[in-house]
Every structure is written in C-alpha cells, then in structure tokens.
C-alpha cells in the first residue's frame, strides 16, 4: 500500500470512528475497499484469456481444414498447368532415350531426373526428348515419353518440391481433367507428374 493509500485509510477510519462505528466495523469496511481495489487493479485482459485461447484453437483448426481443402485445389491447378503444356507443341532441348541421357543433356538441372519410387511404372515408357521448364516458379523438366505398349506419346514432368510445390509433399493423387488424366506423386523430394 502506498503512502497516499495509508493516509486515505486513516482519514476514512477517523471519519467512521467519529460516526461511532466500532473498530471491527471500520476494519471490515476498509478490507472490502481493499479487495475492490485489488479487483480493479488486476490486469483487464485476464478474464478474457480463456476466450482468446479458444479463439486461437478455432482459428488453427479452421486453417488446417482450409489448408487440406486448398491442397486439393492447388493439385488441380498444377495438374491443369501440366496438361496445358502437355498439349502444347514447344520443341525439346535434347533428344534422349533414357533418364541418364536427359540428365547429361540438361546439365543445369539442380536435381536428378531418375525415378526411384515408381521406376517399375516408368519402365513401361520410352524417353523421347526433354526440355527445361518451370512449374509454379520451380525449375523442372518436361520429358516426352512413349508408352511402349500402346505407342501413345505422354509427358512426364519432374520438379523439386520447393516453394509452393511443397504443399504437394506426400500427396500422391490422380487428377482427372476434361482433356487429360494427370498422376502426381512424390519421389525423393521431387514432384513427378505423368500426363497420358
């Protein structure tokens, strides 16, 4: 208690004593005043702390639900961009017949183009050519591959899972578009996309 509070208490005590109240009554009145002062001086935000914690929890849960929804929309957007390039007619930078020839021909690639996870799936395709590309701002490679069984030309895209593409990490999926089906999968921190 500060000196001013003590002086005020003394003045109030003298006033109540002059009104012929007992010392116990005066002490009770002063104790109630002290309790009210403590409540008044308490931080204004303390009663709101549980409400704020609940609001933060709801926001985080909503963000996570929204993020899961956006990943699906983002995957469709990326698949659409890939399919559009698949249907284009830009020339290839190198003619190649294997993943090694693509790697040697495109020397500025910062990642390996050789698949590890779905090597069996991709062995059904013969590499025809490749060129540099960018996918959502990340360096990539667009490879033309031919299905060994049907002879159909397909596209295989490979890009490092950096930047916004990181959202597609561990989200293997097949995206069905009006013109093409695009299969997306992750392989050693790289995004692979096969367009048939």
Secondary structure, 3 states (H helix, E strand, C coil): CCHHHHHHHHHHHHHHHHCCCCHHHHHHHHHHHHHHHHHHHCCCCHHHHHHHHHHHHHHHHHHHHHHHHHHHHHHHHHHHHHHHHHCCCCCCCEECCCHHHHHHHCCCCCCCCCCCCCHHHHCCEEEEEEEEEEECCEEEEEEEEEECCCCCEEEEEEEECCHHHHHHCCCCEEEECCCCEEEEEECCCEEEEEEC
